[in-house]
Amino acid sequence: MSDSCITIRFFNLLLLTLGLSFIVSANEAFAVQQSHTKKLSFIESKDLLKPSVDIPVSTEWHTISISPLQIKKRIILSGKRESVESVELLIDDKDIGTLKEESKKFAVSGKEDMLFAILKKKLKNAKPISAKSSVKKIVLEPKMLKYINLTAIQNAFKDKHLFVTIKSDALSADKLHQMLDQASSYIGKERTKTIEEKYAHQKNIIVDQDFLPDFAMKMAGKYTIYKGPNCFHAALAFQNSIMPRLPTVNIKVEDGYHRAMINYDELWNILQNGFYEVNPTKDSLKYGDVLIFFETKDAPKRSTVDFHWIRHATTYLFNNFTFSKGSKSPNTPYTIKNIEDEWSTWEKYTKKLGLKIFRRKSLDNIAPPRNLYDWIY
């Protein structure tokens, strides 16, 4: 028996130990099987998506941003590590006035002219982002840090995160039990007990702090510095933080990206093997369901789904709330949003948006490890 087969068998045993009820053979680990889809159908309206439990909440949009320290790390480390994404300015070479404005905006007070001179020189040597574009990319370098106002750069990396509070005084015991029946396998016994205690004392339940798995709780409202961790990784790490690190799941290492990056084919393979598709006309959404957005303009010509059609993955929580990361770039954070926001965003990026819902086959004995790796920071 070859070493690769022994390795695959070892990780299949590990998957079973974790309660992940799917087997990946040595051949399947390196070739995505696209023929598993029985019926080529997509959800084409968000109105078809119904929650299985509607919980009384209050919501507030919070503005979040990457920290000045993370910006500094990206500027310093991007030249040393390919997996760290650089901080860049996009400037039209034909509009020197814009460059002057950007210099004033991002410079330390009193050093506007010096920063402008540096950026002007870099703009001259920079290459256009495409053959037909006059826009060029300027990469910020460590030697420029003494001229750069990091707080001003920070203001360019803003996003919205939905802060959700479950109102215990308006929550019925029946809905609490429904809620915990769906989520307890994800959040674990300790957090389930905390929620029950908060409910017993009529204290509000904070979703960011109380009602997410370890990975999602650690990352909600936060940014990373790496190229690679994407919406696919976020969806799988929500299920179990070990899952996207398994060699039988995260098979390929992409040059220049963090190891955490999950590719289209890797995501599709795990969805076909470890999940089953949910029909929203027969079954309502449940906590932990993975929503996959597709570009479906070519679907009528095909009898099977092509994983290249996948555009985005997000994880359903309850009511109309979701957890996701916007892209593989560290410019996008991990956030809670709602289905309407996710749908309207990806409708802009597709010619014909379609959705599929996947639910993990086994929820038994799943508990993310307590000691998570610090790679994300």
C-alpha positions, 0 to 999 in steps of 0.5 A, spaced: 500 500 500 502 506 498 504 512 503 498 516 500 493 511 501 495 510 508 495 517 509 488 518 506 486 512 510 488 515 517 485 522 515 478 518 514 479 515 521 480 522 524 474 524 520 469 519 523 472 520 530 470 527 529 463 525 527 464 527 520 460 522 516 464 522 509 469 518 506 474 521 501 478 515 497 485 516 495 483 518 488 477 522 490 482 526 494 485 529 488 479 529 483 473 532 484 467 528 482 461 533 479 456 527 477 454 527 484 448 532 483 442 529 481 438 535 479 440 541 476 435 546 480 437 553 483 433 557 488 432 564 484 428 568 489 430 569 496 423 569 498 423 562 498 428 562 504 424 561 510 427 560 517 425 554 522 424 559 528 423 566 528 427 569 534 425 576 538 432 580 537 434 587 536 439 589 531 444 595 530 449 596 524 456 597 527 462 600 522 468 596 523 475 597 520 482 594 520 486 596 525 492 601 524 497 595 527 494 590 522 495 595 516 503 596 519 504 589 519 501 588 512 506 594 509 512 591 513 511 583 512 508 583 505 515 584 502 517 578 506 511 573 505 507 572 499 501 570 503 501 577 507 497 582 502 500 588 501 496 595 502 495 599 495 493 605 492 490 605 485 491 612 482 489 614 474 496 616 471 492 621 467 490 624 473 496 627 477 491 631 481 488 625 484 495 623 487 496 630 490 489 629 494 491 622 496 497 624 498 494 630 503 489 625 505 494 619 507 500 623 509 502 625 516 501 632 518 507 636 515 509 631 510 504 631 505 509 634 499 514 628 501 509 623 500 507 626 494 514 626 491 515 619 493 508 616 490 509 620 484 516 617 483 512 610 484 506 612 479 511 613 474 514 606 474 508 602 476 504 598 471 497 599 469 492 594 472 490 592 465 492 593 458 487 598 456 487 602 463 491 608 465 490 606 472 496 604 476 497 600 483 502 603 488 504 598 493 506 602 500 513 600 502 516 600 509 520 606 508 514 610 507 511 609 514 514 615 517 510 619 512 503 615 512 498 616 517 495 609 519 489 612 521 487 615 515 489 609 511 484 605 516 478 609 514 479 607 507 477 599 510 471 600 513 465 595 513 458 594 516 457 588 521 450 587 524 450 586 532 445 582 534 442 581 541 437 576 542 431 579 547 430 573 553 424 577 556 421 576 549 423 569 547 419 563 549 421 557 552 419 553 546 423 557 541 429 557 546 429 550 545 428 550 538 434 554 537 438 550 542 436 544 538 439 546 532 445 550 534 448 546 540 452 541 536 456 547 533 456 552 539 458 546 545 455 544 551 459 550 555 456 556 551 449 552 551 449 552 558 451 560 558 445 561 554 440 557 558 443 561 564 442 568 561 435 566 559 433 564 566 435 570 569 432 574 563 439 577 560 440 578 553 444 573 549 449 577 545 450 573 538 457 575 537 459 573 544 454 567 546 451 564 540 457 562 535 462 557 534 469 558 536 472 560 530 466 565 528 466 568 535 473 569 534 473 572 528 466 576 527 467 583 526 475 582 525 480 582 519 486 578 518 492 580 514 493 574 509 491 573 502 487 566 502 482 566 507 475 566 504 468 565 504 469 558 503 474 557 508 469 561 513 463 557 511 467 550 513 470 553 519 464 555 522 462 547 521 468 545 525 475 549 525 478 542 524 475 541 517 478 546 512 485 544 515 484 537 513 489 534 507 482 531 505 479 537 504 484 543 503 488 538 498 491 544 494 496 549 496 496 555 492 502 559 491 502 566 494 496 564 498 495 562 505 494 555 507 487 556 509 485 558 502 479 553 500 478 553 492 472 552 488 473 544 487 475 543 494 469 546 497 464 543 492 467 536 493 466 537 501 459 539 499 458 533 495 461 528 500 459 531 507 453 535 506 446 534 503 442 539 499 436 542 502 429 544 498 427 550 501 420 548 499 419 542 503 424 544 509 426 551 512 433 554 514 436 551 520 442 554 524 449 552 520 446 551 513 451 553 508 448 557 502 452 557 496 451 563 491 452 561 483 452 564 476 447 560 473 447 563 466 450 557 463 446 552 467 440 550 462 446 548 457 448 543 462 446 537 466 451 537 472 453 543 476 460 546 474 463 548 481 466 554 477 459 557 477 460 558 485 461 565 487 460 566 494 458 561 500 455 564 507 452 560 513 445 561 516 444 563 523 437 564 524 431 569 522 435 572 516 442 573 519 448 570 516 455 569 517 461 570 512 467 573 509 467 577 503 472 575 499 479 572 499 482 579 500 484 581 507 480 588 505 474 584 507 472 582 514 468 576 517 461 579 519 454 578 520 449 580 515 442 578 513 440 574 507 437 580 503 444 584 503 448 577 501 443 576 495 443 584 493 450 584 493 451 578 489 446 579 484 450 585 482 456 580 480 452 575 477 448 575 470 443 570 473 443 569 480 442 562 483 442 559 490 443 552 493 442 550 500 447 544 504 446 541 510 451 537 514 450 530 514 452 529 521 452 533 527 453 528 532 460 529 537 462 535 533 466 540 538 471 545 535 478 545 539 478 550 544 485 552 542 485 555 536 491 557 531 493 564 531 494 564 524 488 569 523 492 575 526 
